Structure formats: C-alpha cells, structure tokens
Amino acid sequence: MPVREFTGFGGVKLVADTFGQEEHPCVLLLPGATQPRQAWHDAAKALAKAGRYAVCVDFRGHGDSERPADGNYQLEAFVADLVAILAQLSSRPAIIGSTFGGWIALTALGEAQSPLATGLVLTNPLEDVSGLSARALDKEVNRQVSENRRKGGFDEALFTGGFDFKDLEYRMTQAAKRLKIPALIVRGGDNALSSAQSTSALAAHIPHVEIVEIEGGGHYVAFERADEFNAKLLEFLEHNVPRDPPEFTSGSDQRTLRDAMGCFATGITVVTTKDPRGQPVGLTANSFSSVSLDPPLVLICLGKSVGSLPAFQKEPAFAVNILHMGQQPLSNLFASKGQDRFATTIWETWDYNVPIISNSLASYECLRRNEVDQGDHIILIGEVVRARFDPRRDPLLYFGGKYRRLHFG
Ligand SMILES: Cc1cc2nc3c(=O)[nH]c(=O)nc-3n(C[C@H](O)[C@H](O)[C@H](O)COP(=O)(O)O)c2cc1C
C-alpha cells in the first residue's frame, strides 16, 4: 500500500495510505479525532476492490502526520489542511469522514466557493456540537481515546489547545445550508453522543441528504458495523458518484483498447500446426470464431509477430483445440516464451498429420482456405474437416484479462 504525503496548512506534513489505482475515482477517508488513518484501511480495501482510489490520511498531530510546532489544532487549521489536500489530489474526491473528520469536511465543503468534492458521507453529526465538550464521553469513546493515547497516536495538545466547539457548531450549521453535493449521514442507533433529533436537525439544513441509521452502531459506527457501513457507502457512491467508464478513442493507448475488447467473454483455444521440419508448433488464442456452417468455416487471428505464423501460412492444415477448465496450465504454457510447449503435452494426429491436443473440450481439424492480412494480424480461415467434442466438460473462459469459470444460478 503506497504512502503519500500532502502539505497541509502552514507547511505541516500530512501522511496518507493509498489503495487502488490513482486513475480511478478518488475517495478521501478522514478518521475521527485521536484516531489513526489505519481505522479506515478495511473500508479503503473494499473501495479499491470496487474500482476506486482510496486515500486514508492522518490529521495533523495524529499518527505519522506532523505535530505542528505552533500547536495549532483549531478548526481553522483542520479545515485549511483539508482544502490543501483537495488541491493536491488530481481529481475531486468523494469524502468520507467518521465523526470529527466528517464535521470538518462538512464545514470545509460548505464554506468553499466551488464544489471541492463529489459527495460527502459523514457519521453521527449533530446540530448542537458545542454541547459535546460538556457531555460525558461514553465508555467506548473513552476506551478508544485511552487506547490511542497509550499508543502515542496523537498530540496531547489536541485536548489542551482549546478547540472551539461553539465555532464548529456555528460554521458547520451554516456550511450545511450551502452544501451543493449529495450527502449521506450514517447514524449509529446506539450512539449516545448525538441524538436522532440533533442529527435530523442538522440534516434538515443540507439540501441533498439521505440519513440511514445502523442499528446497534455507536459513535464509531463506521468501524463497529463495518460491513453494513461499507455496503451503504458503496451503494451511495455507485448511485451518486458513479465511476466514469473508461473510454477508448482513436489514438488512445493500446492497453485501453485491450481492456475494451476484454469485455467480450470468450473461450480459450490452442491452435496448432507443424513446421516445415514436421515439428509441432502452436499458441494460445482466443480470437476464434465460427464463420459458416455450409461450408463449415472457422477463423483465427494470429499476430504478425507470432513465431509460428510462417508455419500456419505454409502448412495446408491446422487444428483448433478448445480448452476445458482443467487445461489452464496448458493455456499458460502455450502463451509463454522459451518453453518446449509439446514436451509435456499429450497430443495425437488425425487425418492431416497436424498435432491435436488429446482430451480437449473440442478439437477441430481444419484445411486452410483463406488468409486475410489486416492490421497487425493475419486472419486464417479454415474448413473444418473433422471435429471431436465433449460438451459435458466445463470450458475454460477468459474475460477482462482473467481466466473465469462458468457460473450457473
Ligand atoms: C488468453 C490469451 C489469448 C490469446 N489470444 C491470441 C490470439 O488470438 N492471437 C494471437 O496472435 N496471440 C494470442 N495470444 C498471445 C499468444 O498466445 C502469445 O503471444 C504466444 O507467446 C505467441 O506465440 P509465440 O511465442 O510462438 O510467438 C493470447 C494469449 C492469451 C493468454
């Protein structure tokens, strides 16, 4: 998991872990006060799996982020840090904040002149946040803070710096009214610190918001009820911040084109023939298609750099062997260089003396009928003169650049 550094307000170094590929839509995950960035790792992994680039950052004075020399832990500094991080990301992210992290995000996003993020998910916000400092923290919050303190996970000045909750309450409530992006509020049903009324009162200010309550969840609902929370989070993102599907246009890189073509699921074949010395040759190919029933024609496309292409162009016959599930190692063997592909392969010959891979899902012996030169490939068209097949076996499939198996039901 690559580590990334951001420069926060006043040059404070902020450390983040990243998951997934940077070109994917970004999600920025902010922990609660005193919490380390690792709290979000599981959610970040789920997000990366769902095709997003997740960034888990430590707040100033937390974890590996710098403890500011001036001890500035005021709302102003947290908000400015977040705005600085957003400016350093290559695209606008969706922001997910647990408790304090979400409240900072709501304040920063609502106060900004232009939309700095694509969506906001926050847990347990409350309209009367200024009452929090006076209220007794619940047992679980005390336990977590002590645990984070024991690990030296945060700067004590965070508590002694006189954070102004009244200021947060005012600014967060004002900011809520100006939030233009879709928001999701997740409330822990057993959360003692923010009441359902106070959460709804704050939500009432936000123009586009949805509230969900997770039963049994507390102040740390995102982590205590991680599976339910992550499911809600992914659903919200898919719905409100859909991933832009990748696009190929003329001139785009070949990788994008391959990915686009990889959306067509295929079987896998090993195509074979013999070279002028009578030695068996062949390669893995999925560019196989049936062309005509009468006469029975099929085609395969061979890259012009394929070593055995001259043999396929010279020999009057070739064979197409359709692979079954158990033949994945064979597919790898016939697609990798520098190995004797036939030394460990069981094969036989039929009527035209070209190698037929024994016990394949199907094998077609073909006579070469035509050859079409197109781009960087040669299309070989063959007439099937003999076929043996065993459709009771499961095929080896290929989709999205990976081997797949049939899945019924
Ligand atoms: C799943 C899969 C499908 C492939 N399909 C084709 C294909 O249709 N045509 C082609 O020329 N190469 C295809 N290849 C690549 C060749 O198998 C690979 O480049 C092989 O090494 C070429 O043979 P050579 O080493 O004798 O040149 C495919 C590879 C894989 C893994």
The ligand as an SDF file (V2000), in Angstrom:
LIG
                    3D

 31 33  0  0  0  0  0  0  0  0999 V2000
   -5.9110  -15.7890  -23.2490 C   0  0  0  0  0  0  0  0  0  0  0  0
   -4.9490  -15.4990  -24.3800 C   0  0  0  0  0  0  0  0  0  0  0  0
   -5.4160  -15.3180  -25.6620 C   0  0  0  0  0  0  0  0  0  0  0  0
   -4.5550  -15.0570  -26.7220 C   0  0  0  0  0  0  0  0  0  0  0  0
   -5.0470  -14.8950  -27.9600 N   0  0  0  0  0  0  0  0  0  0  0  0
   -4.2280  -14.6800  -29.0130 C   0  0  0  0  0  0  0  0  0  0  0  0
   -4.7290  -14.5770  -30.3310 C   0  0  0  0  0  0  0  0  0  0  0  0
   -5.9040  -14.6890  -30.5710 O   0  0  0  0  0  0  0  0  0  0  0  0
   -3.8630  -14.3450  -31.3360 N   0  0  0  0  0  0  0  0  0  0  0  0
   -2.5090  -14.2040  -31.1190 C   0  0  0  0  0  0  0  0  0  0  0  0
   -1.7670  -13.9980  -32.0610 O   0  0  0  0  0  0  0  0  0  0  0  0
   -1.9920  -14.3090  -29.8520 N   0  0  0  0  0  0  0  0  0  0  0  0
   -2.8160  -14.5490  -28.8080 C   0  0  0  0  0  0  0  0  0  0  0  0
   -2.3160  -14.6690  -27.5500 N   0  0  0  0  0  0  0  0  0  0  0  0
   -0.8980  -14.4690  -27.3130 C   0  0  0  0  0  0  0  0  0  0  0  0
   -0.0560  -15.6680  -27.7210 C   0  0  0  0  0  0  0  0  0  0  0  0
   -0.5520  -16.8690  -27.1680 O   0  0  0  0  0  0  0  0  0  0  0  0
    1.3990  -15.4790  -27.2470 C   0  0  0  0  0  0  0  0  0  0  0  0
    1.8590  -14.2250  -27.7020 O   0  0  0  0  0  0  0  0  0  0  0  0
    2.3220  -16.5660  -27.7310 C   0  0  0  0  0  0  0  0  0  0  0  0
    3.5280  -16.4980  -26.9900 O   0  0  0  0  0  0  0  0  0  0  0  0
    2.6420  -16.4050  -29.2140 C   0  0  0  0  0  0  0  0  0  0  0  0
    3.3860  -17.4870  -29.6610 O   0  0  0  0  0  0  0  0  0  0  0  0
    4.9690  -17.4020  -29.9910 P   0  0  0  0  0  0  0  0  0  0  0  0
    5.5990  -17.2550  -28.6150 O   0  0  0  0  0  0  0  0  0  0  0  0
    5.2670  -18.6820  -30.6140 O   0  0  0  0  0  0  0  0  0  0  0  0
    5.2020  -16.1970  -30.8370 O   0  0  0  0  0  0  0  0  0  0  0  0
   -3.1700  -14.9480  -26.4940 C   0  0  0  0  0  0  0  0  0  0  0  0
   -2.6920  -15.1580  -25.1840 C   0  0  0  0  0  0  0  0  0  0  0  0
   -3.5610  -15.4310  -24.1410 C   0  0  0  0  0  0  0  0  0  0  0  0
   -3.0310  -15.6510  -22.7470 C   0  0  0  0  0  0  0  0  0  0  0  0
  1  2  1  0
  2  3  1  0
  2 30  2  0
  3  4  2  0
  4  5  1  0
  4 28  1  0
  5  6  2  0
  6  7  1  0
  6 13  1  0
  7  8  2  0
  7  9  1  0
  9 10  1  0
 10 11  2  0
 10 12  1  0
 12 13  2  0
 13 14  1  0
 14 15  1  0
 14 28  1  0
 15 16  1  0
 16 17  1  0
 16 18  1  0
 18 19  1  0
 18 20  1  0
 20 21  1  0
 20 22  1  0
 22 23  1  0
 23 24  1  0
 24 25  2  0
 24 26  1  0
 24 27  1  0
 28 29  2  0
 29 30  1  0
 30 31  1  0
M  END
$$$$
